[in-house]
Amino acid sequence: MAHVEFTAQLHRFVDTPKLDCDARTLGEALTVAFDRNPRLRGYILDDQGHLRTHVTVFIDGHRVQDRQGLADPLSAQSKVYVLQALSGG
C-alpha cells in the first residue's frame, strides 16, 4: 500500500491524516486523503483541481511531474510526501 504523509506546516491549519492506501496514481491517493478530511483539498488543490503553486509533492524522493492531472504512478511501496512551501520575508 502506498503511504501518504503531509508536512507539519499544513497540520497547523487542517487535520492531515497519515494514510496507507491502494492507489495507482497520486490523484487517487489524494482523493483518499480528501475523503477523510474534505477541508484538506482546498489547501492542496486549486479550483481547477491542480496542485497549488506553493504545494510540492514528492513520490519516493522525486518531485511529481504531472501537477495538473496528478497522474504520476504509485507502486504498492511508494512513499508520498506533500508539503506546503513557505513564502514571504
MODELLER restraints for C-alpha pairs under 7 A, 6 or more apart:
rsr = mdl.restraints
at = mdl.atoms
rsr.add(forms.Gaussian(group=physical.xy_distance, feature=features.Distance(at['CA:1:A'], at['CA:20:A']), mean=5.62, stdev=0.5))
rsr.add(forms.Gaussian(group=physical.xy_distance, feature=features.Distance(at['CA:1:A'], at['CA:21:A']), mean=5.21, stdev=0.5))
rsr.add(forms.Gaussian(group=physical.xy_distance, feature=features.Distance(at['CA:1:A'], at['CA:22:A']), mean=5.18, stdev=0.5))
rsr.add(forms.Gaussian(group=physical.xy_distance, feature=features.Distance(at['CA:1:A'], at['CA:76:A']), mean=4.35, stdev=0.5))
rsr.add(forms.Gaussian(group=physical.xy_distance, feature=features.Distance(at['CA:1:A'], at['CA:77:A']), mean=5.89, stdev=0.5))
rsr.add(forms.Gaussian(group=physical.xy_distance, feature=features.Distance(at['CA:2:A'], at['CA:20:A']), mean=5.42, stdev=0.5))
rsr.add(forms.Gaussian(group=physical.xy_distance, feature=features.Distance(at['CA:2:A'], at['CA:21:A']), mean=5.41, stdev=0.5))
rsr.add(forms.Gaussian(group=physical.xy_distance, feature=features.Distance(at['CA:2:A'], at['CA:22:A']), mean=6.31, stdev=0.5))
rsr.add(forms.Gaussian(group=physical.xy_distance, feature=features.Distance(at['CA:2:A'], at['CA:23:A']), mean=6.63, stdev=0.5))
rsr.add(forms.Gaussian(group=physical.xy_distance, feature=features.Distance(at['CA:2:A'], at['CA:74:A']), mean=6.89, stdev=0.5))
rsr.add(forms.Gaussian(group=physical.xy_distance, feature=features.Distance(at['CA:2:A'], at['CA:75:A']), mean=6.53, stdev=0.5))
rsr.add(forms.Gaussian(group=physical.xy_distance, feature=features.Distance(at['CA:2:A'], at['CA:76:A']), mean=5.02, stdev=0.5))
rsr.add(forms.Gaussian(group=physical.xy_distance, feature=features.Distance(at['CA:2:A'], at['CA:77:A']), mean=5.33, stdev=0.5))
rsr.add(forms.Gaussian(group=physical.xy_distance, feature=features.Distance(at['CA:2:A'], at['CA:78:A']), mean=4.74, stdev=0.5))
rsr.add(forms.Gaussian(group=physical.xy_distance, feature=features.Distance(at['CA:2:A'], at['CA:79:A']), mean=5.98, stdev=0.5))
rsr.add(forms.Gaussian(group=physical.xy_distance, feature=features.Distance(at['CA:3:A'], at['CA:19:A']), mean=5.77, stdev=0.5))
rsr.add(forms.Gaussian(group=physical.xy_distance, feature=features.Distance(at['CA:3:A'], at['CA:20:A']), mean=4.44, stdev=0.5))
rsr.add(forms.Gaussian(group=physical.xy_distance, feature=features.Distance(at['CA:3:A'], at['CA:21:A']), mean=6.63, stdev=0.5))
rsr.add(forms.Gaussian(group=physical.xy_distance, feature=features.Distance(at['CA:3:A'], at['CA:78:A']), mean=6.26, stdev=0.5))
rsr.add(forms.Gaussian(group=physical.xy_distance, feature=features.Distance(at['CA:3:A'], at['CA:79:A']), mean=4.92, stdev=0.5))
rsr.add(forms.Gaussian(group=physical.xy_distance, feature=features.Distance(at['CA:3:A'], at['CA:80:A']), mean=6.01, stdev=0.5))
rsr.add(forms.Gaussian(group=physical.xy_distance, feature=features.Distance(at['CA:4:A'], at['CA:18:A']), mean=5.76, stdev=0.5))
rsr.add(forms.Gaussian(group=physical.xy_distance, feature=features.Distance(at['CA:4:A'], at['CA:19:A']), mean=5.31, stdev=0.5))
rsr.add(forms.Gaussian(group=physical.xy_distance, feature=features.Distance(at['CA:4:A'], at['CA:20:A']), mean=6.30, stdev=0.5))
rsr.add(forms.Gaussian(group=physical.xy_distance, feature=features.Distance(at['CA:4:A'], at['CA:79:A']), mean=6.11, stdev=0.5))
rsr.add(forms.Gaussian(group=physical.xy_distance, feature=features.Distance(at['CA:4:A'], at['CA:80:A']), mean=4.63, stdev=0.5))
rsr.add(forms.Gaussian(group=physical.xy_distance, feature=features.Distance(at['CA:4:A'], at['CA:81:A']), mean=5.97, stdev=0.5))
rsr.add(forms.Gaussian(group=physical.xy_distance, feature=features.Distance(at['CA:5:A'], at['CA:18:A']), mean=4.86, stdev=0.5))
rsr.add(forms.Gaussian(group=physical.xy_distance, feature=features.Distance(at['CA:5:A'], at['CA:19:A']), mean=6.85, stdev=0.5))
rsr.add(forms.Gaussian(group=physical.xy_distance, feature=features.Distance(at['CA:5:A'], at['CA:80:A']), mean=6.26, stdev=0.5))
rsr.add(forms.Gaussian(group=physical.xy_distance, feature=features.Distance(at['CA:5:A'], at['CA:81:A']), mean=5.02, stdev=0.5))
rsr.add(forms.Gaussian(group=physical.xy_distance, feature=features.Distance(at['CA:5:A'], at['CA:82:A']), mean=6.26, stdev=0.5))
rsr.add(forms.Gaussian(group=physical.xy_distance, feature=features.Distance(at['CA:6:A'], at['CA:16:A']), mean=6.03, stdev=0.5))
rsr.add(forms.Gaussian(group=physical.xy_distance, feature=features.Distance(at['CA:6:A'], at['CA:81:A']), mean=5.78, stdev=0.5))
rsr.add(forms.Gaussian(group=physical.xy_distance, feature=features.Distance(at['CA:6:A'], at['CA:82:A']), mean=4.67, stdev=0.5))
rsr.add(forms.Gaussian(group=physical.xy_distance, feature=features.Distance(at['CA:6:A'], at['CA:83:A']), mean=5.90, stdev=0.5))
rsr.add(forms.Gaussian(group=physical.xy_distance, feature=features.Distance(at['CA:7:A'], at['CA:82:A']), mean=6.12, stdev=0.5))
rsr.add(forms.Gaussian(group=physical.xy_distance, feature=features.Distance(at['CA:7:A'], at['CA:83:A']), mean=4.85, stdev=0.5))
rsr.add(forms.Gaussian(group=physical.xy_distance, feature=features.Distance(at['CA:9:A'], at['CA:84:A']), mean=6.79, stdev=0.5))
rsr.add(forms.Gaussian(group=physical.xy_distance, feature=features.Distance(at['CA:10:A'], at['CA:16:A']), mean=6.98, stdev=0.5))
rsr.add(forms.Gaussian(group=physical.xy_distance, feature=features.Distance(at['CA:10:A'], at['CA:84:A']), mean=6.63, stdev=0.5))
rsr.add(forms.Gaussian(group=physical.xy_distance, feature=features.Distance(at['CA:14:A'], at['CA:40:A']), mean=6.31, stdev=0.5))
rsr.add(forms.Gaussian(group=physical.xy_distance, feature=features.Distance(at['CA:17:A'], at['CA:33:A']), mean=6.94, stdev=0.5))
rsr.add(forms.Gaussian(group=physical.xy_distance, feature=features.Distance(at['CA:21:A'], at['CA:29:A']), mean=6.60, stdev=0.5))
rsr.add(forms.Gaussian(group=physical.xy_distance, feature=features.Distance(at['CA:23:A'], at['CA:29:A']), mean=5.22, stdev=0.5))
rsr.add(forms.Gaussian(group=physical.xy_distance, feature=features.Distance(at['CA:23:A'], at['CA:74:A']), mean=6.74, stdev=0.5))
rsr.add(forms.Gaussian(group=physical.xy_distance, feature=features.Distance(at['CA:24:A'], at['CA:73:A']), mean=5.75, stdev=0.5))
rsr.add(forms.Gaussian(group=physical.xy_distance, feature=features.Distance(at['CA:24:A'], at['CA:74:A']), mean=4.99, stdev=0.5))
rsr.add(forms.Gaussian(group=physical.xy_distance, feature=features.Distance(at['CA:24:A'], at['CA:75:A']), mean=6.58, stdev=0.5))
rsr.add(forms.Gaussian(group=physical.xy_distance, feature=features.Distance(at['CA:25:A'], at['CA:71:A']), mean=5.34, stdev=0.5))
rsr.add(forms.Gaussian(group=physical.xy_distance, feature=features.Distance(at['CA:25:A'], at['CA:72:A']), mean=5.44, stdev=0.5))
rsr.add(forms.Gaussian(group=physical.xy_distance, feature=features.Distance(at['CA:25:A'], at['CA:73:A']), mean=4.41, stdev=0.5))
rsr.add(forms.Gaussian(group=physical.xy_distance, feature=features.Distance(at['CA:25:A'], at['CA:74:A']), mean=5.13, stdev=0.5))
rsr.add(forms.Gaussian(group=physical.xy_distance, feature=features.Distance(at['CA:26:A'], at['CA:70:A']), mean=5.44, stdev=0.5))
rsr.add(forms.Gaussian(group=physical.xy_distance, feature=features.Distance(at['CA:26:A'], at['CA:71:A']), mean=5.98, stdev=0.5))
rsr.add(forms.Gaussian(group=physical.xy_distance, feature=features.Distance(at['CA:26:A'], at['CA:72:A']), mean=5.61, stdev=0.5))
rsr.add(forms.Gaussian(group=physical.xy_distance, feature=features.Distance(at['CA:26:A'], at['CA:73:A']), mean=6.46, stdev=0.5))
rsr.add(forms.Gaussian(group=physical.xy_distance, feature=features.Distance(at['CA:26:A'], at['CA:74:A']), mean=6.61, stdev=0.5))
rsr.add(forms.Gaussian(group=physical.xy_distance, feature=features.Distance(at['CA:27:A'], at['CA:70:A']), mean=4.78, stdev=0.5))
rsr.add(forms.Gaussian(group=physical.xy_distance, feature=features.Distance(at['CA:27:A'], at['CA:71:A']), mean=6.17, stdev=0.5))
rsr.add(forms.Gaussian(group=physical.xy_distance, feature=features.Distance(at['CA:34:A'], at['CA:40:A']), mean=5.97, stdev=0.5))
rsr.add(forms.Gaussian(group=physical.xy_distance, feature=features.Distance(at['CA:34:A'], at['CA:41:A']), mean=5.66, stdev=0.5))
rsr.add(forms.Gaussian(group=physical.xy_distance, feature=features.Distance(at['CA:44:A'], at['CA:51:A']), mean=5.89, stdev=0.5))
rsr.add(forms.Gaussian(group=physical.xy_distance, feature=features.Distance(at['CA:44:A'], at['CA:52:A']), mean=5.82, stdev=0.5))
rsr.add(forms.Gaussian(group=physical.xy_distance, feature=features.Distance(at['CA:44:A'], at['CA:55:A']), mean=6.39, stdev=0.5))
rsr.add(forms.Gaussian(group=physical.xy_distance, feature=features.Distance(at['CA:45:A'], at['CA:51:A']), mean=4.56, stdev=0.5))
rsr.add(forms.Gaussian(group=physical.xy_distance, feature=features.Distance(at['CA:45:A'], at['CA:52:A']), mean=5.13, stdev=0.5))
rsr.add(forms.Gaussian(group=physical.xy_distance, feature=features.Distance(at['CA:46:A'], at['CA:52:A']), mean=5.36, stdev=0.5))
rsr.add(forms.Gaussian(group=physical.xy_distance, feature=features.Distance(at['CA:50:A'], at['CA:67:A']), mean=5.89, stdev=0.5))
rsr.add(forms.Gaussian(group=physical.xy_distance, feature=features.Distance(at['CA:50:A'], at['CA:68:A']), mean=4.36, stdev=0.5))
rsr.add(forms.Gaussian(group=physical.xy_distance, feature=features.Distance(at['CA:50:A'], at['CA:69:A']), mean=6.83, stdev=0.5))
rsr.add(forms.Gaussian(group=physical.xy_distance, feature=features.Distance(at['CA:51:A'], at['CA:67:A']), mean=5.39, stdev=0.5))
rsr.add(forms.Gaussian(group=physical.xy_distance, feature=features.Distance(at['CA:51:A'], at['CA:68:A']), mean=6.41, stdev=0.5))
rsr.add(forms.Gaussian(group=physical.xy_distance, feature=features.Distance(at['CA:54:A'], at['CA:84:A']), mean=5.68, stdev=0.5))
rsr.add(forms.Gaussian(group=physical.xy_distance, feature=features.Distance(at['CA:54:A'], at['CA:85:A']), mean=5.08, stdev=0.5))
rsr.add(forms.Gaussian(group=physical.xy_distance, feature=features.Distance(at['CA:55:A'], at['CA:83:A']), mean=5.72, stdev=0.5))
rsr.add(forms.Gaussian(group=physical.xy_distance, feature=features.Distance(at['CA:55:A'], at['CA:84:A']), mean=4.42, stdev=0.5))
rsr.add(forms.Gaussian(group=physical.xy_distance, feature=features.Distance(at['CA:55:A'], at['CA:85:A']), mean=5.89, stdev=0.5))
rsr.add(forms.Gaussian(group=physical.xy_distance, feature=features.Distance(at['CA:56:A'], at['CA:82:A']), mean=6.04, stdev=0.5))
rsr.add(forms.Gaussian(group=physical.xy_distance, feature=features.Distance(at['CA:56:A'], at['CA:83:A']), mean=5.39, stdev=0.5))
rsr.add(forms.Gaussian(group=physical.xy_distance, feature=features.Distance(at['CA:56:A'], at['CA:84:A']), mean=6.26, stdev=0.5))
rsr.add(forms.Gaussian(group=physical.xy_distance, feature=features.Distance(at['CA:56:A'], at['CA:85:A']), mean=6.99, stdev=0.5))
rsr.add(forms.Gaussian(group=physical.xy_distance, feature=features.Distance(at['CA:57:A'], at['CA:63:A']), mean=5.84, stdev=0.5))
rsr.add(forms.Gaussian(group=physical.xy_distance, feature=features.Distance(at['CA:57:A'], at['CA:64:A']), mean=5.82, stdev=0.5))
rsr.add(forms.Gaussian(group=physical.xy_distance, feature=features.Distance(at['CA:57:A'], at['CA:81:A']), mean=5.69, stdev=0.5))
rsr.add(forms.Gaussian(group=physical.xy_distance, feature=features.Distance(at['CA:57:A'], at['CA:82:A']), mean=4.52, stdev=0.5))
rsr.add(forms.Gaussian(group=physical.xy_distance, feature=features.Distance(at['CA:57:A'], at['CA:83:A']), mean=6.26, stdev=0.5))
rsr.add(forms.Gaussian(group=physical.xy_distance, feature=features.Distance(at['CA:58:A'], at['CA:64:A']), mean=5.71, stdev=0.5))
rsr.add(forms.Gaussian(group=physical.xy_distance, feature=features.Distance(at['CA:58:A'], at['CA:80:A']), mean=5.69, stdev=0.5))
rsr.add(forms.Gaussian(group=physical.xy_distance, feature=features.Distance(at['CA:58:A'], at['CA:81:A']), mean=5.21, stdev=0.5))
rsr.add(forms.Gaussian(group=physical.xy_distance, feature=features.Distance(at['CA:58:A'], at['CA:82:A']), mean=6.57, stdev=0.5))
rsr.add(forms.Gaussian(group=physical.xy_distance, feature=features.Distance(at['CA:59:A'], at['CA:78:A']), mean=6.56, stdev=0.5))
rsr.add(forms.Gaussian(group=physical.xy_distance, feature=features.Distance(at['CA:59:A'], at['CA:79:A']), mean=5.71, stdev=0.5))
rsr.add(forms.Gaussian(group=physical.xy_distance, feature=features.Distance(at['CA:59:A'], at['CA:80:A']), mean=4.58, stdev=0.5))
rsr.add(forms.Gaussian(group=physical.xy_distance, feature=features.Distance(at['CA:59:A'], at['CA:81:A']), mean=6.58, stdev=0.5))
rsr.add(forms.Gaussian(group=physical.xy_distance, feature=features.Distance(at['CA:60:A'], at['CA:78:A']), mean=5.82, stdev=0.5))
rsr.add(forms.Gaussian(group=physical.xy_distance, feature=features.Distance(at['CA:60:A'], at['CA:79:A']), mean=5.13, stdev=0.5))
rsr.add(forms.Gaussian(group=physical.xy_distance, feature=features.Distance(at['CA:60:A'], at['CA:80:A']), mean=6.43, stdev=0.5))
rsr.add(forms.Gaussian(group=physical.xy_distance, feature=features.Distance(at['CA:64:A'], at['CA:72:A']), mean=6.50, stdev=0.5))
rsr.add(forms.Gaussian(group=physical.xy_distance, feature=features.Distance(at['CA:65:A'], at['CA:72:A']), mean=6.70, stdev=0.5))
rsr.add(forms.Gaussian(group=physical.xy_distance, feature=features.Distance(at['CA:66:A'], at['CA:72:A']), mean=6.08, stdev=0.5))
